[in-house]
Amino acid sequence: MTAREPSMPLRAWPRCDQTVAWSALSGHAQVHGRDLDLRQLFRDDPHRVQRLSLQAPEVWADLSRAHWDLATQRHLLDLARECGLAEQRDAMLRGELVNRTEGRAVLHTALRAPRGQAPFSDVVHAELDRMLAFVAGVRAQAGGTQPGDIHDIVHIGIGGSDLGPQMVAAALSTWVHPGLRLHFISNVDGQELASVLPALHPDHTLFVVASKTFTTQETLANARAARQWFLDAGGRDVARHFVAVSADPRRAADFGIGTCFAFWDWVGGRFSLWSAIGLPVALALGGDAFRALLTGAHDMDRHFAEAPLEANLPVWLGLLDVWHRNFKGYSSRCVSPYAQGLKRLPAYLQQLVMESNGKSVDADGRVLPYATSDVVWGEPGTNGQHAFFQMLHQGRDVIPVEFILVGRPAYPDADVLSAELKDLLRVQHESLLANALAQAQALMWGKTEAQALREASPTAAPGVPAEVIARHRTFSGNRPSLTMLLDALTPRSLGALVALYEHRTFVSGAIWGINSFDQWGVELGKALCQDLLPRLQSGDTQGLDAATAATIGRLRQGRDGA
């Protein structure tokens, strides 16, 4: 199904650098913003946390340790108004063709809206009901001993068809059906699939092949290999043990798949978690949990749509990203979730943010004179502390850090844990939270050379002057961070958190005047691969650049000599 034509043309709003507010921000950054010292700001304003923190559905965010103040925020809100942020948001939610380069609406919010409250509600809820009925049937016999009872679900996809479901499944592992094991295959490297297959039985395995066009090279290569294994291992009914999620059910049928769940051209891949792309999540967690995930996202959608800009958390975060990127010069952002369940969140956000906003031309095709997307990366705490936090504290680059905390942990099979073990796990969780708080505190306050000199032990490094030791143990401080807190990691709170990041990404993209919903930068390498694959097989390097030709020669030499 395609989106309807917009009822009126989308108004052309001024690009950020062509506004009065942008000029005001530039002046503010030169005179005031460059010299902000977080330590002094906290000393001067005992209410800074209250002024620069905000409660949204399921998420409390403290932005008081970011490099901004109330004057900065006022300038940024002026910029949002002058760029027509609210109007751009409303156009997206109405189903206008905001993805202009592809002629599409952008309606992932419609996937999680209650029945009757968004465009395409009838088709969305009909497909959701159909999918969850299928889920209920699989789960009713999950882990059973009869042929066809499913023990393993193998999800085959890549990019938006993989990162979202994989991230959610890891985050909500406590809810996974005890009779089901979930596997995710994305890399075209056959080692990933080959490492999973030996543990499977064809009678008890369900393969989910997820591809919007059902032409994705990596996904189809893995799907063909999985089908060959299934047949080699004695599998008898491809149509029953393979299901598809695609906007092109005809191609899925040609593959031999009988059951295909649909999503639509107005759902971008990296925003598709809420559609039938979430099938493996629903299979693992159940229909009620999947609906709770959608509800949490819808709660955040309503906050984004209804809260005034000055009390709107996605707006605050998106504007802060613009301030950091364009006026503070921060090119990188570290996401550090202090919750092991969120271990795949940084990878998920890499695609969401960098594929959406990694653009160098505006929506009208004009080359941009300013930077857009930052580099998003990270690992769960406390692992990151023992890897890259050295650079965050003492490196030359200033890198904002996002700490994500979960107040109450959830453990699988918690009812069978002894009281003694529960106490130990409680202490471990408190240690986890204390580590996050300490890292944020250390980034802001730092340690002066005088403090380090007072603490330096003359026996720590015999023969090394105390002044030298002190310099190595000095922390500049005044390094920015923000903290987001969930009371617990549940389907509903996770849905709200992910929707928050989606809308935050839209906000910064709208201010920059770019199309956050296409991804043409992905296409060139894919097209070139179609030419290079037969050359790698044949050895034909005619017309190739010298570096590519040399690498093909070396690869063939190594393969032929093996």
C-alpha positions as CSV (number, residue, x, y, z in Angstrom):
1,M,0.0,0.0,0.0
2,T,1.3,3.5,-0.8
3,A,0.7,6.7,1.1
4,R,-2.1,9.0,0.0
5,E,-1.3,12.3,-1.6
6,P,-0.9,15.1,0.9
7,S,-3.9,17.3,1.3
8,M,-1.6,20.4,0.9
9,P,2.0,20.9,-0.1
10,L,4.6,20.8,2.6
11,R,5.6,24.4,3.5
12,A,9.2,25.3,2.8
13,W,10.7,26.4,6.1
14,P,14.0,28.3,6.2
15,R,17.2,26.2,6.7
16,C,18.7,26.7,10.1
17,D,21.7,28.7,8.9
18,Q,19.4,31.2,7.2
19,T,17.6,32.1,10.4
20,V,18.0,35.0,12.8
21,A,18.1,32.5,15.6
22,W,21.2,30.7,14.1
23,S,23.0,34.0,14.0
24,A,22.1,34.7,17.6
25,L,23.3,31.2,18.6
26,S,26.6,31.9,16.8
27,G,27.1,35.0,18.8
28,H,26.0,33.4,22.0
29,A,28.5,30.5,21.4
30,Q,31.3,33.0,20.8
31,V,30.7,35.2,23.8
32,H,29.3,32.8,26.3
33,G,28.9,29.2,25.3
34,R,32.6,28.6,24.7
35,D,33.6,29.3,28.3
36,L,30.8,27.4,30.1
37,D,32.2,25.6,33.1
38,L,29.8,23.0,34.5
39,R,31.3,23.2,38.0
40,Q,30.7,27.0,38.2
41,L,27.2,26.6,36.7
42,F,26.2,24.2,39.5
43,R,27.7,26.5,42.2
44,D,25.9,29.5,40.8
45,D,22.5,27.8,40.4
46,P,21.3,25.4,43.1
47,H,18.2,24.6,41.0
48,R,20.1,23.8,37.8
49,V,19.0,20.1,37.8
50,Q,15.4,21.0,38.2
51,R,15.6,23.5,35.4
52,L,17.4,21.2,33.0
53,S,15.7,17.9,33.7
54,L,12.5,16.6,32.3
55,Q,10.1,13.7,32.9
56,A,8.6,12.1,29.8
57,P,6.7,8.8,29.6
58,E,8.8,6.1,31.2
59,V,12.0,8.2,30.9
60,W,13.5,10.8,33.2
61,A,16.3,12.7,31.7
62,D,18.9,15.0,33.4
63,L,20.5,17.3,30.9
64,S,22.1,19.6,33.5
65,R,25.6,18.3,33.0
66,A,25.5,19.2,29.3
67,H,27.5,22.2,28.0
68,W,24.5,24.5,27.9
69,D,22.5,26.8,30.1
70,L,19.0,28.4,30.1
71,A,20.1,31.1,27.7
72,T,21.4,28.5,25.3
73,Q,18.2,26.6,25.5
74,R,16.1,29.7,24.8
75,H,18.2,30.4,21.6
76,L,17.7,26.8,20.5
77,L,14.0,27.0,21.1
78,D,13.9,30.2,19.0
79,L,15.7,28.2,16.3
80,A,13.2,25.4,16.4
81,R,10.3,27.8,16.0
82,E,11.9,29.7,13.2
83,C,12.6,26.4,11.4
84,G,9.0,25.3,11.7
85,L,9.9,22.3,13.8
86,A,6.4,21.8,15.2
87,E,4.9,22.2,11.7
88,Q,7.3,19.7,10.3
89,R,6.5,17.2,13.1
90,D,2.8,17.6,12.5
91,A,3.2,17.1,8.7
92,M,5.0,13.8,9.4
93,L,2.4,12.6,11.8
94,R,-0.4,13.5,9.3
95,G,1.2,11.4,6.6
96,E,2.5,14.1,4.4
97,L,5.2,13.1,1.9
98,V,8.1,14.3,4.1
99,N,10.5,11.8,2.5
100,R,10.6,13.8,-0.6
101,T,13.4,12.1,-2.4
102,E,11.5,8.8,-2.4
103,G,8.0,10.3,-2.6
104,R,6.9,8.6,0.6
105,A,5.2,9.4,3.9
106,V,6.9,8.5,7.1
107,L,4.4,6.8,9.4
108,H,6.2,4.4,11.8
109,T,4.2,6.2,14.5
110,A,1.0,4.7,12.9
111,L,2.3,1.2,13.6
112,R,1.9,1.7,17.4
113,A,-1.1,4.0,17.5
114,P,-4.4,2.5,19.0
115,R,-7.0,1.4,16.5
116,G,-8.6,4.3,14.7
117,Q,-6.1,7.0,15.8
118,A,-3.6,7.2,12.9
119,P,-3.5,6.9,9.1
120,F,-3.9,3.4,7.7
121,S,-5.2,2.2,11.1
122,D,-7.4,-0.5,9.5
123,V,-4.6,-2.2,7.5
124,V,-2.1,-1.8,10.4
125,H,-4.3,-3.4,13.0
126,A,-5.5,-6.1,10.6
127,E,-1.9,-7.2,10.0
128,L,-1.0,-6.9,13.6
129,D,-3.9,-9.1,14.7
130,R,-3.0,-11.6,12.0
131,M,0.6,-11.7,13.1
132,L,-0.2,-12.1,16.7
133,A,-2.7,-14.9,16.0
134,F,0.2,-16.7,14.2
135,V,2.4,-16.0,17.2
136,A,-0.1,-17.5,19.6
137,G,-0.3,-20.6,17.6
138,V,3.5,-21.1,17.6
139,R,3.8,-20.4,21.3
140,A,1.0,-22.8,22.2
141,Q,3.3,-25.7,21.2
142,A,6.7,-24.1,21.7
143,G,9.1,-26.5,23.2
144,G,6.9,-29.5,22.6
145,T,8.0,-32.9,21.4
146,Q,5.7,-33.3,18.4
147,P,7.0,-32.7,14.8
148,G,6.3,-29.0,14.0
149,D,6.6,-27.9,17.7
150,I,9.0,-25.0,17.5
151,H,12.1,-24.9,19.7
152,D,14.3,-22.5,17.7
153,I,13.5,-19.3,15.8
154,V,16.1,-18.2,13.3
155,H,15.6,-14.6,12.2
156,I,17.4,-13.7,8.9
157,G,17.6,-10.0,8.0
158,I,20.1,-7.2,8.0
159,G,20.2,-3.5,9.0
160,G,16.7,-2.3,10.0
161,S,15.4,-5.8,9.6
162,D,17.8,-7.1,12.2
163,L,19.1,-4.5,14.6
164,G,15.8,-3.5,16.1
165,P,14.4,-7.0,16.8
166,Q,17.9,-8.2,18.0
167,M,18.2,-5.2,20.4
168,V,14.7,-5.7,21.9
169,A,15.1,-9.4,22.3
170,A,18.3,-8.9,24.2
171,A,16.8,-6.1,26.4
172,L,13.7,-8.2,27.3
173,S,15.3,-11.6,27.6
174,T,13.4,-12.1,30.9
175,W,10.2,-12.3,29.0
176,V,11.3,-14.9,26.4
177,H,9.3,-18.1,26.3
178,P,11.3,-20.8,28.2
179,G,10.7,-23.3,25.3
180,L,12.1,-21.0,22.6
181,R,15.7,-20.1,21.6
182,L,16.2,-17.1,19.4
183,H,19.0,-16.7,16.8
184,F,19.8,-13.7,14.6
185,I,21.6,-14.1,11.3
186,S,22.6,-10.9,9.4
187,N,26.1,-11.1,8.1
188,V,26.6,-12.5,4.6
189,D,29.7,-14.2,6.1
190,G,28.5,-17.8,6.1
191,Q,30.3,-18.5,9.4
192,E,27.5,-16.8,11.3
193,L,24.8,-19.1,9.9
194,A,27.0,-22.2,10.0
195,S,27.7,-21.7,13.7
196,V,24.0,-21.8,14.5
197,L,22.8,-24.7,12.2
198,P,24.4,-27.7,14.1
199,A,22.3,-27.0,17.2
200,L,19.0,-27.0,15.2
201,H,16.5,-29.7,14.2
202,P,14.5,-29.1,11.0
203,D,11.2,-30.3,12.5
204,H,11.6,-27.9,15.4
205,T,12.9,-24.8,13.7
206,L,11.1,-21.8,12.3
207,F,13.0,-19.4,9.9
208,V,11.9,-15.8,9.6
209,V,13.2,-14.1,6.5
210,A,12.8,-10.4,6.8
211,S,13.5,-8.1,3.8
212,K,11.3,-5.2,2.7
213,T,11.9,-5.7,-1.0
214,F,12.8,-9.4,-0.7
215,T,15.9,-8.6,-2.8
216,T,18.5,-7.8,-0.1
217,Q,21.6,-9.6,-1.2
218,E,22.8,-10.7,2.3
219,T,19.4,-11.8,3.5
220,L,18.6,-13.9,0.4
221,A,22.1,-15.5,0.5
222,N,21.5,-16.6,4.1
223,A,17.9,-17.6,3.4
224,R,19.0,-19.8,0.4
225,A,21.7,-21.4,2.6
226,A,19.2,-22.0,5.4
227,R,16.7,-23.6,3.0
228,Q,19.5,-25.9,1.6
229,W,20.4,-27.0,5.2
230,F,16.7,-27.6,5.9
231,L,16.3,-29.9,2.9
232,D,19.7,-31.6,3.5
233,A,18.7,-32.3,7.1
234,G,15.5,-34.0,6.1
235,G,13.1,-31.1,6.4
236,R,9.9,-31.7,4.4
237,D,7.8,-28.5,4.4
238,V,9.6,-25.3,3.5
239,A,6.3,-23.4,3.3
240,R,5.6,-24.3,7.0
241,H,9.0,-23.8,8.5
242,F,9.8,-20.6,6.6
243,V,7.8,-17.4,7.0
244,A,8.6,-14.0,5.4
245,V,8.2,-10.4,6.4
246,S,8.2,-8.2,3.3
247,A,6.4,-5.6,1.3
248,D,6.6,-7.9,-1.7
249,P,4.8,-11.2,-0.9
250,R,5.1,-12.4,-4.5
251,R,8.8,-12.7,-4.3
252,A,8.5,-14.5,-0.9
253,A,6.1,-17.0,-2.6
254,D,8.5,-17.5,-5.4
255,F,11.1,-18.5,-2.8
256,G,8.7,-21.2,-1.5
257,I,7.3,-19.4,1.5
258,G,3.6,-19.7,2.1
259,T,3.1,-17.2,5.0
260,C,4.2,-13.6,4.5
261,F,3.5,-10.7,6.9
262,A,3.4,-7.3,5.3
263,F,4.7,-3.8,6.0
264,W,4.5,-0.8,3.8
265,D,6.6,1.7,1.8
266,W,5.8,4.4,4.4
267,V,7.8,2.4,7.0
268,G,11.5,2.9,6.7
269,G,13.7,0.0,7.5
270,R,15.4,1.5,10.6
271,F,11.9,2.5,11.9
272,S,10.3,-0.9,11.2
273,L,10.7,-2.6,14.5
274,W,7.0,-1.8,15.3
275,S,5.8,-3.6,12.2
276,A,5.8,-7.3,11.3
277,I,9.6,-6.9,11.4
278,G,9.1,-7.4,15.1
279,L,7.7,-10.9,14.5
280,P,10.7,-12.7,16.2
281,V,10.2,-10.4,19.2
282,A,6.5,-11.2,19.4
283,L,7.3,-14.9,19.0
284,A,9.8,-14.8,21.8
285,L,7.9,-12.5,24.2
286,G,4.3,-13.1,23.4
287,G,1.5,-10.9,22.0
288,D,0.9,-9.0,25.3
289,A,4.5,-8.0,25.7
290,F,4.7,-6.9,22.0
291,R,1.6,-4.7,22.4
292,A,3.1,-3.2,25.6
293,L,6.2,-2.3,23.5
294,L,3.9,-0.5,21.0
295,T,2.0,1.2,23.9
296,G,5.2,2.6,25.4
297,A,6.3,4.0,22.0
298,H,2.8,5.5,21.4
299,D,3.0,7.2,24.8
300,M,6.2,8.9,23.7
301,D,4.6,9.7,20.4
302,R,1.9,11.6,22.2
303,H,4.4,13.4,24.4
304,F,6.3,14.5,21.2
305,A,3.1,15.5,19.4
306,E,1.4,17.3,22.3
307,A,4.0,18.7,24.8
308,P,5.0,22.3,24.1
309,L,8.5,22.6,22.7
310,E,9.9,24.0,26.0
311,A,8.7,20.9,27.9
312,N,9.3,18.3,25.1
313,L,12.1,15.8,25.8
314,P,12.7,14.7,22.2
315,V,12.9,18.4,21.3
316,W,15.4,19.2,24.1
317,L,17.6,16.3,23.1
318,G,17.5,17.0,19.3
319,L,18.3,20.7,19.9
320,L,21.1,19.7,22.3
321,D,22.6,17.6,19.5
322,V,22.5,20.6,17.1
323,W,24.2,22.7,19.8
324,H,26.9,20.1,20.5
325,R,27.6,19.4,16.8
326,N,27.5,22.8,15.2
327,F,28.5,25.2,18.0
328,K,30.6,23.1,20.4
329,G,32.3,21.1,17.6
330,Y,31.6,17.6,19.2
331,S,31.8,15.1,16.4
332,S,31.2,12.0,18.5
333,R,28.7,10.7,21.1
334,C,29.2,7.8,23.5
335,V,26.1,5.9,24.5
336,S,26.8,3.9,27.7
337,P,23.9,1.9,29.0
338,Y,24.5,0.7,32.5
339,A,22.2,-2.2,31.9
340,Q,23.4,-5.4,30.2
341,G,20.1,-5.9,28.6
342,L,20.7,-2.8,26.5
343,K,24.0,-4.2,25.1
344,R,22.8,-3.9,21.5
345,L,21.3,-0.4,21.9
346,P,24.5,1.5,20.8
347,A,24.6,-0.6,17.6
348,Y,20.9,0.0,17.0
349,L,21.4,3.8,17.5
350,Q,24.3,3.8,15.1
351,Q,22.0,3.0,12.2
352,L,19.1,5.1,13.5
353,V,21.2,8.3,13.9
354,M,24.0,8.0,11.3
355,E,21.9,6.5,8.4
356,S,19.2,9.1,9.1
357,N,21.3,12.2,9.5
358,G,24.6,11.4,7.9
359,K,23.9,13.7,5.0
360,S,25.8,16.5,3.2
361,V,23.0,18.1,1.2
362,D,19.7,19.5,2.4
363,A,16.3,18.3,1.3
364,D,16.5,20.6,-1.8
365,G,19.9,19.1,-2.8
366,R,22.0,22.1,-1.8
367,V,25.4,21.4,-0.3
368,L,25.4,22.0,3.4
369,P,28.0,24.4,4.9
370,Y,27.7,22.8,8.4
371,A,28.1,19.3,9.9
372,T,25.2,17.0,10.5
373,S,25.2,13.6,12.2
374,D,27.8,12.8,14.9
375,V,29.4,9.4,15.3
376,V,27.4,7.3,17.8
377,W,29.2,4.4,19.6
378,G,29.4,2.7,22.9
379,E,29.3,-0.4,25.1
380,P,27.5,-1.3,28.2
381,G,28.9,-0.1,31.6
382,T,30.9,-1.2,33.4
383,N,32.7,-2.9,30.4
384,G,33.3,0.4,28.8
385,Q,35.1,1.7,31.9
386,H,37.8,-0.8,31.3
387,A,38.1,0.0,27.6
388,F,37.6,3.5,26.3
389,F,36.7,5.6,29.4
390,Q,40.4,6.5,29.6
391,M,40.0,8.6,26.5
392,L,36.7,10.1,27.7
393,H,38.3,11.4,30.9
394,Q,41.8,12.3,29.7
395,G,41.9,12.4,25.9
396,R,42.2,15.6,23.9
397,D,38.8,15.2,22.3
398,V,35.7,16.1,24.3
399,I,33.1,13.5,23.8
400,P,29.6,13.8,25.4
401,V,28.5,10.6,27.2
402,E,24.9,9.4,27.6
403,F,24.4,7.3,30.7
404,I,21.3,5.1,30.6
405,L,20.3,3.7,34.0
406,V,17.7,1.2,35.1
407,G,16.4,1.5,38.6
408,R,15.1,-2.0,39.2
409,P,16.7,-5.1,37.6
410,A,14.9,-8.1,36.2
411,Y,16.4,-11.6,36.3
412,P,15.2,-14.7,34.4
413,D,13.6,-17.3,36.7
414,A,13.9,-14.9,39.7
415,D,11.4,-17.0,41.7
416,V,13.9,-19.9,42.0
417,L,16.8,-17.8,43.2
418,S,17.7,-18.2,46.8
419,A,17.4,-15.2,49.2
420,E,21.2,-15.1,49.6
421,L,21.7,-15.0,45.8
422,K,19.1,-12.3,45.5
423,D,20.9,-10.2,48.1
424,L,24.2,-10.6,46.2
425,L,22.5,-9.6,42.9
426,R,20.9,-6.6,44.6
427,V,24.3,-5.4,45.8
428,Q,25.8,-6.0,42.3
429,H,23.0,-3.8,40.8
430,E,23.7,-1.1,43.3
431,S,27.4,-1.3,42.4
432,L,26.5,-0.9,38.8
433,L,24.4,2.2,39.5
434,A,27.1,3.6,41.7
435,N,29.7,3.2,38.9
436,A,27.5,5.1,36.5
437,L,27.0,7.9,39.0
438,A,30.7,8.0,39.7
439,Q,31.7,8.2,36.1
440,A,29.3,11.1,35.4
441,Q,30.6,12.9,38.5
442,A,34.3,12.3,37.6
443,L,33.7,13.6,34.0
444,M,32.2,16.8,35.4
445,W,34.4,17.6,38.5
446,G,37.7,16.1,37.4
447,K,40.8,16.3,39.6
448,T,43.2,19.2,39.7
449,E,47.0,18.8,39.5
450,A,47.2,20.1,43.1
451,Q,44.7,17.5,44.3
452,A,46.7,14.8,42.5
453,L,49.9,16.0,43.9
454,R,48.5,15.9,47.5
455,E,47.4,12.3,46.8
456,A,50.6,11.1,45.1
457,S,52.4,8.4,46.9
458,P,56.3,8.6,46.9
459,T,56.4,4.8,46.7
460,A,54.0,4.4,43.8
461,A,56.7,4.8,41.2
462,P,60.2,5.0,42.7
463,G,62.4,7.5,41.0
464,V,59.6,9.3,39.2
465,P,59.0,12.9,40.5
466,A,55.8,13.4,42.3
467,E,54.9,16.2,39.9
468,V,55.1,13.8,36.9
469,I,52.9,11.3,38.7
470,A,50.4,14.0,39.5
471,R,50.1,15.2,35.9
472,H,49.2,11.6,34.8
473,R,46.5,11.6,37.5
474,T,45.0,14.9,36.7
475,F,41.5,15.0,35.2
476,S,40.5,18.2,33.4
477,G,36.8,17.7,34.3
478,N,34.1,20.0,32.8
479,R,33.3,17.1,30.3
480,P,29.6,16.9,29.4
481,S,27.2,14.0,29.9
482,L,23.5,13.4,30.3
483,T,21.7,10.8,32.2
484,M,18.5,8.9,31.3
485,L,16.7,6.8,33.9
486,L,14.1,4.1,33.5
487,D,12.4,2.8,36.6
488,A,12.6,-0.7,35.1
489,L,13.4,-2.3,31.8
490,T,10.0,-3.5,30.6
491,P,8.4,-3.7,27.1
492,R,6.6,-0.5,27.8
493,S,9.6,1.5,29.0
494,L,11.8,0.1,26.2
495,G,9.2,1.2,23.6
496,A,9.2,4.7,25.0
497,L,13.0,4.9,25.1
498,V,13.4,3.8,21.5
499,A,10.6,6.2,20.3
500,L,12.4,8.9,22.2
501,Y,15.6,8.3,20.2
502,E,13.6,8.2,16.9
503,H,12.0,11.6,17.5
504,R,15.2,13.1,18.8
505,T,16.8,12.1,15.5
506,F,13.9,13.7,13.5
507,V,14.3,16.9,15.5
508,S,18.0,17.5,14.7
509,G,17.4,16.4,11.0
510,A,14.5,18.9,10.7
511,I,16.6,21.7,12.1
512,W,19.4,20.9,9.7
513,G,16.9,20.9,6.8
514,I,17.8,17.4,5.6
515,N,15.7,14.4,4.7
516,S,16.3,12.0,7.6
517,F,14.3,9.2,5.9
518,D,16.3,8.2,2.8
519,Q,19.6,6.4,2.7
520,W,21.1,6.8,-0.8
521,G,24.6,6.5,0.6
522,V,24.0,2.8,1.2
523,E,23.2,2.1,-2.5
524,L,26.4,2.8,-4.4
525,G,28.5,0.1,-2.7
526,K,25.6,-2.4,-3.2
527,A,25.5,-1.6,-6.9
528,L,29.2,-1.9,-7.3
529,C,29.1,-5.3,-5.5
530,Q,26.9,-6.7,-8.3
531,D,29.7,-6.0,-10.7
532,L,32.5,-7.2,-8.5
533,L,31.1,-10.5,-7.4
534,P,31.3,-12.2,-10.9
535,R,34.8,-10.6,-11.3
536,L,35.9,-12.2,-8.0
537,Q,34.7,-15.5,-9.3
538,S,36.2,-15.2,-12.8
539,G,39.3,-13.2,-12.1
540,D,38.4,-10.6,-14.8
541,T,39.9,-7.3,-13.6
542,Q,39.7,-5.4,-16.9
543,G,38.7,-1.8,-16.4
544,L,39.1,-1.9,-12.6
545,D,41.2,0.5,-10.6
546,A,44.7,-0.9,-9.6
547,A,43.9,-1.3,-5.9
548,T,40.7,-3.3,-6.5
549,A,42.4,-5.4,-9.2
550,A,45.4,-6.2,-7.0
551,T,43.2,-7.2,-4.1
552,I,41.1,-9.5,-6.3
553,G,44.4,-11.1,-7.6
554,R,45.6,-11.7,-4.1
555,L,42.3,-13.2,-3.0
556,R,42.2,-15.6,-5.9
557,Q,45.8,-16.5,-5.4
558,G,45.2,-17.4,-1.8
559,R,42.0,-19.3,-2.6
560,D,43.5,-21.3,-5.4
561,G,46.6,-22.1,-3.3
562,A,44.5,-23.4,-0.4
